[in-house]
Amino acid sequence: MSDTAVWFALCLVFILLVPLSIAGLALINTGLGRSRSAAHGMTSSLSVVAVAGLVYFVFGFSVQAYPVNFAKMVMADQRVLGAPGLFLRGVDYGFPLLPVVLGIFSVGLASIVPLGAAADRLRLGAACLATVIFAGLTYPGFAHWAVNGFLSQLVSNPAIGRSYLDDGGSGMIQASGGLAALSLAWLVGPRRGKYSSSGLPAAIPAHNGVLVLFGSMLAWIGWIGLNAAGAMLYRGVSAERSLLVAVNTSLTAMAGALVAAAVTRIRFRRPDASLIANGWMAGLVSSSAGCAVLKPATAILTGMVAGALLVLSVEWFEVSLKVDDPCGSISVHAVGGLWGVLAAGIFSGGQQLLAQLVGVATLLGFTLPFTYGANWLLSRLLAYRVSSDGERQGLDLHELGADAYPEFVVHSDEFLQR
């Protein structure tokens, strides 16, 4: 077997591992939410992944791969349906499909991140509608800049001298999804009973910690595939270097989890299981940008900072900013992703940090305001949040007509502040 065939086969195997990260994140979001919305959480994840993949197939890939030609056709009043890339038009059904498959899985992963921040009160139809914007414009727009556009061409700028580094998608996938999560959390507002009249947040515990921890382990396997496939496709690394990617990804997650355990032990007198799981996830998220170039020691340092930031960020958003994020999605994916982008620059040395700062500025200056603005407009047409009665009843019964645990779970709001 030739070296090219081995590279192709290994890259395909890594890509096929990525759906495990989607399954893991869906379990985490569901486990951290309320029991009376568990089936709705999993149904939303499956539906959103389906919408994201189909939208990416129809026109998201075209925006990512051919935005200039697509725009020219629109401006010239030509047949838009003839634009290159729409419905994968012009893509050979062979090796060129590898980045398409990775793109479909990546946009699906990024699209379920906002579900965690808006859990227990976001309508299923609204989640699918928001995904159309994210998978069709937000994600592919930034992905184009990162892979083919101006961020990848920063190397030609003498003042910067390096192209933007984000092989596994700390910024492209995770931070973009996390900033979309922040947008939705702002739009739908906090859950009923989350904040008292004095503004103090109530602790609403996860309904199933086992799902959360198991989801973290599944995500670990999927993240190795995601980072290795991204490094091989976008940076062209050799098959042998995927071993370094696997080591860096694992060490970063482990460091993030242990630091989160230590920080929660110091701050709350005992380790917190959900924050440890989120520390693990923050480590995975932060590993993605520099997974193929960082040394293992710096990967561990990246994970340690991610774990500490996670705990502090969750408290800051909840207490200071009054942002109700049941699953910590903003802290894990937005904060962790932005830190991963910066860490790739800090630990690579030279002018790489300048390129990474341009990438962070693009995320904060484009992704966040565009996503918030688009969803704000759509929310004027379709209510994003369920009614108070629907939230009290639970989204399983209210939107799906059946509980996830109909026989042995008793719903209670006794822990809520009034």
Backbone torsions as a table, in degrees:
resi	resn	phi	psi	omega
1	MET	NA	133.0	-177.7
2	SER	-72.1	163.2	178.5
3	ASP	-62.1	-36.4	179.0
4	THR	-64.7	-41.1	179.3
5	ALA	-65.8	-39.6	178.2
6	VAL	-64.3	-44.1	179.5
7	TRP	-61.1	-45.2	-179.5
8	PHE	-62.1	-46.2	-177.3
9	ALA	-65.0	-42.7	-179.1
10	LEU	-67.0	-40.0	178.7
11	CYS	-63.2	-41.1	178.8
12	LEU	-63.3	-41.3	178.5
13	VAL	-61.4	-44.2	178.7
14	PHE	-61.7	-42.1	179.5
15	ILE	-62.1	-39.2	-178.6
16	LEU	-70.8	-12.0	174.5
17	LEU	-81.7	-19.8	-173.1
18	VAL	-59.3	-38.9	178.0
19	PRO	-56.3	-21.8	175.8
20	LEU	-65.3	-31.6	176.2
21	SER	-69.2	-34.5	176.5
22	ILE	-65.9	-45.8	179.0
23	ALA	-62.1	-42.3	179.9
24	GLY	-62.2	-44.7	-179.6
25	LEU	-67.2	-36.0	176.8
26	ALA	-63.6	-40.4	177.4
27	LEU	-65.7	-39.7	179.0
28	ILE	-63.1	-47.8	179.8
29	ASN	-60.2	-41.2	-179.1
30	THR	-69.6	-45.0	-178.3
31	GLY	-64.8	-32.2	-179.2
32	LEU	-82.1	-12.0	177.7
33	GLY	-87.8	-171.4	179.8
34	ARG	-81.4	152.7	-178.4
35	SER	-64.6	-31.6	-176.9
36	ARG	-78.6	0.3	174.9
37	SER	-124.9	17.6	-174.2
38	ALA	-66.7	-48.9	179.4
39	ALA	-63.7	-37.4	178.0
40	HIS	-64.1	-38.4	178.9
41	GLY	-62.6	-44.6	178.9
42	MET	-70.1	-38.4	177.6
43	THR	-63.7	-41.3	177.6
44	SER	-61.8	-41.9	179.7
45	SER	-61.7	-47.2	-179.3
46	LEU	-63.9	-42.0	-178.3
47	SER	-67.0	-41.9	-178.4
48	VAL	-66.7	-40.9	176.8
49	VAL	-61.5	-40.5	178.9
50	ALA	-64.8	-46.2	178.6
51	VAL	-61.8	-45.0	-178.5
52	ALA	-60.2	-45.1	-179.3
53	GLY	-64.7	-41.8	-179.2
54	LEU	-69.9	-41.2	178.2
55	VAL	-64.4	-40.4	177.4
56	TYR	-63.0	-39.2	177.5
57	PHE	-64.8	-43.3	-175.3
58	VAL	-69.6	-53.0	-177.4
59	PHE	-144.4	-10.4	179.3
60	GLY	-63.8	-43.0	178.5
61	PHE	-63.1	-36.5	178.4
62	SER	-63.9	-41.9	177.5
63	VAL	-62.8	-39.3	-178.0
64	GLN	-72.7	-41.0	-172.4
65	ALA	-96.4	-29.4	-173.6
66	TYR	-133.7	45.9	-174.3
67	PRO	-65.7	-32.5	-178.2
68	VAL	-68.8	-49.5	179.8
69	ASN	-63.4	-39.8	179.0
70	PHE	-61.1	-45.1	179.7
71	ALA	-64.2	-39.9	179.4
72	LYS	-61.9	-38.8	-179.2
73	MET	-66.8	-39.1	179.1
74	VAL	-65.6	-46.2	-178.0
75	MET	-65.5	-31.7	-179.0
76	ALA	-85.6	3.2	178.7
77	ASP	58.8	35.1	176.1
78	GLN	-89.1	176.9	179.7
79	ARG	-67.5	111.0	-178.0
80	VAL	-63.6	-34.8	-179.3
81	LEU	-65.7	-10.6	176.4
82	GLY	-93.6	1.8	-178.8
83	ALA	-63.2	142.8	-179.5
84	PRO	-63.9	141.1	176.8
85	GLY	93.2	-23.6	176.9
86	LEU	-63.2	132.7	-176.0
87	PHE	54.6	31.8	-178.9
88	LEU	60.5	27.8	177.6
89	ARG	-61.0	132.1	177.4
90	GLY	85.8	1.3	-179.9
91	VAL	-95.4	124.6	178.3
92	ASP	-68.4	141.7	-179.7
93	TYR	-86.1	67.2	179.0
94	GLY	-154.8	-132.4	-179.5
95	PHE	-53.6	-40.5	-179.5
96	PRO	-60.8	-13.6	178.2
97	LEU	-77.5	-15.0	-179.8
98	LEU	-56.9	-53.0	178.1
99	PRO	-64.8	-25.9	177.1
100	VAL	-67.5	-45.9	179.2
101	VAL	-62.4	-45.0	178.0
102	LEU	-62.2	-37.8	178.1
103	GLY	-64.3	-41.2	178.5
104	ILE	-62.3	-44.6	179.5
105	PHE	-69.0	-38.8	-177.9
106	SER	-66.5	-43.8	-179.6
107	VAL	-69.0	-30.0	174.7
108	GLY	-66.6	-42.5	177.5
109	LEU	-62.5	-46.9	-179.1
110	ALA	-64.4	-31.9	-174.6
111	SER	-74.4	-22.9	179.0
112	ILE	-89.6	-7.7	176.7
113	VAL	-59.4	-46.2	-179.5
114	PRO	-62.5	-22.4	-179.5
115	LEU	-62.0	-33.3	-179.7
116	GLY	-67.5	-37.8	-178.8
117	ALA	-73.4	-27.5	-178.6
118	ALA	-107.9	20.7	-176.2
119	ALA	-61.9	150.0	175.1
120	ASP	74.9	1.3	177.1
121	ARG	-150.1	1.0	179.8
122	LEU	-93.9	127.6	179.4
123	ARG	-69.1	149.4	-179.0
124	LEU	-62.4	-45.1	179.1
125	GLY	-62.5	-38.5	178.7
126	ALA	-66.4	-38.7	178.0
127	ALA	-61.8	-41.7	178.8
128	CYS	-67.8	-39.1	179.4
129	LEU	-65.9	-43.3	177.6
130	ALA	-62.9	-32.7	-179.8
131	THR	-67.7	-32.5	177.8
132	VAL	-58.6	-44.9	178.8
133	ILE	-66.5	-45.4	-175.9
134	PHE	-66.5	-49.0	-175.9
135	ALA	-75.2	-24.8	-177.5
136	GLY	-92.6	-26.7	-174.7
137	LEU	-129.2	-53.8	-173.2
138	THR	-62.7	-58.9	-178.3
139	TYR	-62.6	-52.9	-178.1
140	PRO	-65.2	-28.6	178.0
141	GLY	-63.7	-49.7	178.8
142	PHE	-70.4	-36.4	178.6
143	ALA	-60.5	-37.5	176.7
144	HIS	-63.2	-46.4	179.5
145	TRP	-60.8	-37.7	-176.7
146	ALA	-73.8	-37.0	-173.4
147	VAL	-98.7	-41.6	-174.6
148	ASN	-122.1	-15.6	-171.6
149	GLY	-96.7	-149.6	-169.1
150	PHE	-66.2	-29.8	178.8
151	LEU	-67.0	-34.3	177.9
152	SER	-77.6	-13.4	-178.1
153	GLN	-105.7	11.8	178.9
154	LEU	-64.7	-18.8	179.5
155	VAL	-60.6	-26.7	-179.9
156	SER	-79.2	-8.3	178.2
157	ASN	-87.6	115.6	-176.8
158	PRO	-58.5	-28.2	-178.4
159	ALA	-74.0	-20.7	-177.6
160	ILE	-111.5	-55.7	172.3
161	GLY	76.5	-1.2	178.0
162	ARG	-135.9	147.8	174.3
163	SER	-86.3	158.2	-179.8
164	TYR	-61.9	134.5	-175.5
165	LEU	-110.0	116.7	-178.8
166	ASP	-162.0	59.8	-171.7
167	ASP	-59.9	-47.5	-176.3
168	GLY	-94.6	-4.8	171.8
169	GLY	96.4	32.8	174.8
170	SER	-56.0	-40.1	178.2
171	GLY	-93.1	-48.4	-173.6
172	MET	-62.6	-41.2	-177.7
173	ILE	-101.0	-55.8	-169.1
174	GLN	-76.0	-52.4	-178.1
175	ALA	-66.3	-37.8	178.3
176	SER	-63.8	-41.0	176.1
177	GLY	-67.5	-38.7	179.2
178	GLY	-67.5	-37.3	177.4
179	LEU	-70.6	-33.2	172.4
180	ALA	-65.4	-35.7	176.3
181	ALA	-62.8	-41.8	177.5
182	LEU	-62.3	-39.6	178.9
183	SER	-61.4	-46.6	-179.0
184	LEU	-68.5	-38.5	178.5
185	ALA	-61.9	-39.1	176.0
186	TRP	-64.1	-42.2	-174.4
187	LEU	-70.6	-43.2	-175.2
188	VAL	-85.2	-18.4	178.7
189	GLY	77.1	175.2	-177.0
190	PRO	-73.4	160.8	176.1
191	ARG	-66.9	154.0	177.7
192	ARG	-60.4	127.3	178.5
193	GLY	85.2	1.7	-178.8
194	LYS	-69.9	-40.2	-177.5
195	TYR	-118.6	135.3	177.6
196	SER	-77.7	176.2	178.9
197	SER	-62.8	-23.3	178.1
198	SER	-87.8	-3.1	178.2
199	GLY	91.1	3.0	180.0
200	LEU	-80.8	135.0	-179.3
201	PRO	-78.3	142.9	173.8
202	ALA	-91.4	146.9	176.4
203	ALA	-82.4	115.4	176.9
204	ILE	-110.9	98.7	-171.2
205	PRO	-68.6	155.9	174.7
206	ALA	-62.1	144.4	-176.9
207	HIS	-85.0	-18.6	-178.3
208	ASN	-151.6	93.4	179.8
209	GLY	-67.1	-26.6	179.7
210	VAL	-64.8	-42.9	176.9
211	LEU	-59.7	-40.5	-178.4
212	VAL	-63.2	-47.4	-177.5
213	LEU	-70.2	-38.4	177.3
214	PHE	-66.7	-39.4	176.8
215	GLY	-60.8	-36.1	178.1
216	SER	-63.5	-39.2	179.2
217	MET	-69.1	-39.9	175.9
218	LEU	-62.3	-43.0	-179.1
219	ALA	-61.0	-34.1	179.0
220	TRP	-56.9	-48.1	-180.0
221	ILE	-64.0	-45.3	-179.7
222	GLY	-63.5	-34.6	-178.2
223	TRP	-69.7	-35.1	175.1
224	ILE	-59.9	-44.0	176.6
225	GLY	-63.5	-43.2	-179.3
226	LEU	-62.3	-48.6	-177.9
227	ASN	-67.5	-42.7	-179.0
228	ALA	-66.8	-43.7	179.4
229	ALA	-64.3	-41.6	178.4
230	GLY	-62.3	-42.8	179.7
231	ALA	-65.3	-38.1	-178.8
232	MET	-71.9	-40.2	-176.4
233	LEU	-80.8	-44.4	-172.5
234	TYR	-89.8	-28.0	179.4
235	ARG	-109.3	-14.4	178.5
236	GLY	71.8	30.8	-178.7
237	VAL	-71.1	159.1	-178.7
238	SER	-73.9	164.2	179.1
239	ALA	-62.1	-36.0	-179.1
240	GLU	-64.3	-31.3	-177.1
241	ARG	-72.8	-12.5	175.5
242	SER	-62.6	-23.2	175.8
243	LEU	-64.7	-42.0	176.6
244	LEU	-63.2	-39.4	178.4
245	VAL	-60.5	-44.8	-179.9
246	ALA	-63.6	-40.9	179.0
247	VAL	-64.6	-49.9	-178.8
248	ASN	-61.4	-42.3	179.6
249	THR	-61.4	-44.8	-178.1
250	SER	-68.2	-46.4	-178.0
251	LEU	-64.2	-37.1	179.9
252	THR	-65.6	-42.5	177.9
253	ALA	-63.9	-44.0	-179.5
254	MET	-62.5	-43.6	178.8
255	ALA	-64.0	-41.2	179.4
256	GLY	-62.1	-42.6	-179.0
257	ALA	-66.4	-44.5	-177.4
258	LEU	-68.4	-38.3	177.5
259	VAL	-67.8	-39.7	176.3
260	ALA	-61.6	-39.0	177.0
261	ALA	-63.8	-41.9	-179.1
262	ALA	-67.1	-43.0	-178.2
263	VAL	-66.6	-41.9	178.4
264	THR	-68.3	-33.1	176.6
265	ARG	-64.3	-40.3	-179.4
266	ILE	-72.0	-43.4	-173.9
267	ARG	-80.4	-36.5	-173.3
268	PHE	-116.3	6.0	176.9
269	ARG	73.5	-0.8	175.4
270	ARG	-159.3	149.0	179.1
271	PRO	-64.9	145.8	179.7
272	ASP	-107.5	120.8	-173.6
273	ALA	-61.9	-44.6	-177.1
274	SER	-67.3	-37.5	178.7
275	LEU	-72.9	-30.7	174.4
276	ILE	-65.2	-43.8	177.1
277	ALA	-62.0	-42.5	178.2
278	ASN	-69.1	-31.0	173.8
279	GLY	-63.7	-39.9	174.3
280	TRP	-59.2	-47.3	-179.3
281	MET	-65.7	-39.9	177.7
282	ALA	-62.2	-35.9	175.3
283	GLY	-63.9	-43.7	177.0
284	LEU	-60.6	-45.3	-179.1
285	VAL	-60.1	-45.6	-176.5
286	SER	-71.9	-18.3	-179.1
287	SER	-74.6	-22.3	-164.4
288	SER	-67.6	-39.0	-173.6
289	ALA	-63.0	-49.4	-175.1
290	GLY	-109.3	27.0	-172.7
291	CYS	-58.8	-29.3	-174.8
292	ALA	-98.7	-5.1	-175.0
293	VAL	-121.3	-22.0	-178.1
294	LEU	-76.2	149.0	171.9
295	LYS	-78.4	152.6	-178.8
296	PRO	-54.2	-36.7	179.9
297	ALA	-64.2	-41.7	179.3
298	THR	-74.3	-27.2	174.0
299	ALA	-64.5	-40.9	177.2
300	ILE	-62.9	-43.3	178.7
301	LEU	-62.8	-39.6	176.3
302	THR	-59.2	-44.6	179.1
303	GLY	-66.9	-37.1	179.2
304	MET	-62.5	-45.9	178.6
305	VAL	-64.4	-40.4	179.7
306	ALA	-61.3	-41.9	179.2
307	GLY	-63.9	-41.2	178.2
308	ALA	-68.7	-43.6	179.1
309	LEU	-60.7	-37.5	-178.8
310	LEU	-57.6	-50.6	-176.9
311	VAL	-63.9	-45.3	-178.7
312	LEU	-67.7	-37.0	-177.9
313	SER	-69.2	-41.5	178.2
314	VAL	-57.5	-45.6	179.7
315	GLU	-66.6	-38.4	-178.2
316	TRP	-65.9	-46.1	179.5
317	PHE	-65.2	-41.4	-175.3
318	GLU	-73.9	-44.6	-173.5
319	VAL	-89.2	-48.3	-173.9
320	SER	-83.6	-44.3	-176.2
321	LEU	-93.7	-8.3	179.9
322	LYS	57.8	38.2	175.5
323	VAL	-99.1	115.8	-178.8
324	ASP	-86.8	106.1	-177.9
325	ASP	-122.6	89.0	-172.1
326	PRO	-56.4	-32.3	-174.1
327	CYS	-104.8	2.7	-178.0
328	GLY	66.6	24.6	-174.8
329	SER	-63.2	-37.3	-179.1
330	ILE	-66.1	-45.0	-178.1
331	SER	-68.8	-41.4	-178.9
332	VAL	-68.4	-51.2	-168.5
333	HIS	-94.2	-42.5	179.4
334	ALA	-75.5	-56.3	-179.2
335	VAL	-66.6	-47.3	178.9
336	GLY	-63.2	-38.6	179.5
337	GLY	-67.9	-43.7	178.1
338	LEU	-64.3	-39.5	176.4
339	TRP	-64.0	-40.1	178.2
340	GLY	-61.0	-40.1	177.1
341	VAL	-62.5	-45.4	-180.0
342	LEU	-67.9	-39.8	-179.2
343	ALA	-61.5	-37.4	177.5
344	ALA	-60.5	-33.4	177.7
345	GLY	-79.8	-41.8	-178.2
346	ILE	-62.6	-45.2	-174.6
347	PHE	-87.7	-7.5	175.1
348	SER	-87.8	-21.2	177.5
349	GLY	76.4	177.7	177.2
350	GLY	63.5	-138.9	-175.1
351	GLN	-93.5	5.1	-178.4
352	GLN	-62.1	-33.2	-179.1
353	LEU	-62.3	-35.1	178.6
354	LEU	-62.9	-43.2	178.6
355	ALA	-64.1	-38.4	179.8
356	GLN	-68.1	-35.9	177.4
357	LEU	-64.9	-36.0	175.7
358	VAL	-63.8	-39.6	177.8
359	GLY	-64.2	-43.2	178.1
360	VAL	-63.3	-43.2	178.8
361	ALA	-62.0	-36.2	178.2
362	THR	-66.7	-41.7	178.1
363	LEU	-62.1	-47.3	-178.1
364	LEU	-74.4	-30.4	-176.8
365	GLY	-88.8	-20.4	-179.9
366	PHE	-116.2	-58.1	-171.6
367	THR	-59.8	-49.5	-176.6
368	LEU	-64.5	-54.6	-178.5
369	PRO	-65.9	-36.7	179.8
370	PHE	-66.2	-45.4	-178.5
371	THR	-64.8	-43.7	179.6
372	TYR	-64.4	-46.2	-178.3
373	GLY	-62.9	-44.0	-179.8
374	ALA	-64.1	-42.6	-179.9
375	ASN	-72.2	-31.6	175.7
376	TRP	-62.3	-43.1	178.1
377	LEU	-64.8	-44.0	-179.6
378	LEU	-65.5	-33.8	-179.7
379	SER	-68.3	-16.8	174.5
380	ARG	-75.1	-22.5	-179.9
381	LEU	-94.3	-36.0	-178.3
382	LEU	-135.7	123.9	-179.9
383	ALA	-62.0	127.0	179.9
384	TYR	-81.1	-35.1	-173.7
385	ARG	-97.0	143.5	176.1
386	VAL	-71.5	164.7	178.1
387	SER	-69.0	165.4	178.2
388	SER	-60.2	-40.7	178.0
389	ASP	-64.4	-38.9	178.7
390	GLY	-65.3	-39.0	178.8
391	GLU	-68.9	-39.3	179.1
392	ARG	-66.6	-39.7	-179.8
393	GLN	-71.4	-32.9	-175.0
394	GLY	106.2	139.0	-175.6
395	LEU	-69.0	-23.4	177.3
396	ASP	-60.9	-52.7	179.9
397	LEU	-72.8	-40.6	-173.3
398	HIS	-66.9	-41.6	-175.7
399	GLU	-107.5	-26.9	-176.5
400	LEU	-108.8	-18.0	176.6
401	GLY	82.9	6.8	179.8
402	ALA	-156.4	143.8	178.0
403	ASP	-78.1	153.4	172.4
404	ALA	-72.4	-33.1	-178.6
405	TYR	-125.7	73.2	-171.1
406	PRO	-71.9	-19.8	-169.3
407	GLU	-107.8	-21.6	-170.0
408	PHE	-136.0	9.1	177.5
409	VAL	-115.6	127.3	176.5
410	VAL	-103.0	121.2	-179.3
411	HIS	-74.9	139.6	178.4
412	SER	-148.8	141.6	175.0
413	ASP	-115.5	24.8	-175.9
414	GLU	-66.3	-22.7	-177.9
415	PHE	-82.8	-6.9	-177.5
416	LEU	-80.4	144.7	174.4
417	GLN	-78.6	143.0	179.4
418	ARG	-105.8	NA	NA
